[in-house]
């Protein structure tokens, strides 16, 4: 009998297979990343319909001014300084309300999210406020603060702090348990645990709330600037309504839309930079 010679050479080391790209699976599921050029296609289509309707007479200029009339009016308002002056006032109000609202939302979310006592005392009243629209609070705010700038800033801040609080609080309460177990294994004290685990884990929720807060600040701005205002884009639109100047009203709407879109894109860029470690369909 011939002896069977066994091959004693070490087996080649198995190399870990490279992680499969998520994009082919995303495509198979019918979910595709957004195409940059498609982001403005809906707006472009709307402008085309508006222009064609105005040119053919299907849209009454007394109901909606033609786009070229709106552009000409906007240029005239910018040249004589009225648009720039009112825009500066509106941006100042929105910025003040946004800053105070974000600070209040983050502070209350930390007090409620990091303490059971804080949650028991704060979360209930804030949820009640969430169910009450700011428009319903305007009469009371006018009685408390009058009709000046203070009332307007407070109203904007109230529209901002709710989404910041809700999403930041949710981020604090939804930290992955694996990170908690890892912190316990490393024997981190409470201060280091909050600083290195809890707060970074709540960052996605805060940034999402910030996106809603930016929109909320502009929505509140539209309301307060039409209540006994003396300056601002809303005041300009209300004055134009008195004189039947539809084109000026549309200019104000376009300004609000551009402000909201620009602010949202800025927050999304910040969100993408701050959360670069997360892979989403937009990456």
Secondary structure, DSSP 8 states (H G I E B T S, - for coil): --------S------------HHHHHHHTT-----GGGGGHHHHHHHHHHHHHHHHT-S-TTTS--HHHHHHHHHHHHHTTHHHHHHHHHHHHHHHHHHHHHHHHHHHHHHHHS-HHHHHHHHHHHHHHHHS-HHHHHHHHHHHHTTSHHHHHHHHHHHHHHHHHHHHHHHHHT--HHHHHHHHHTT--HHHHIIIIIHHHHHHHHHHHHHHHHHHHHHHHHHHTTSS-SSSHHHHHHHHHHTT-HHHHHHHHHHHHHHHHHHHHHHHHHHHHHTTTS--TT-
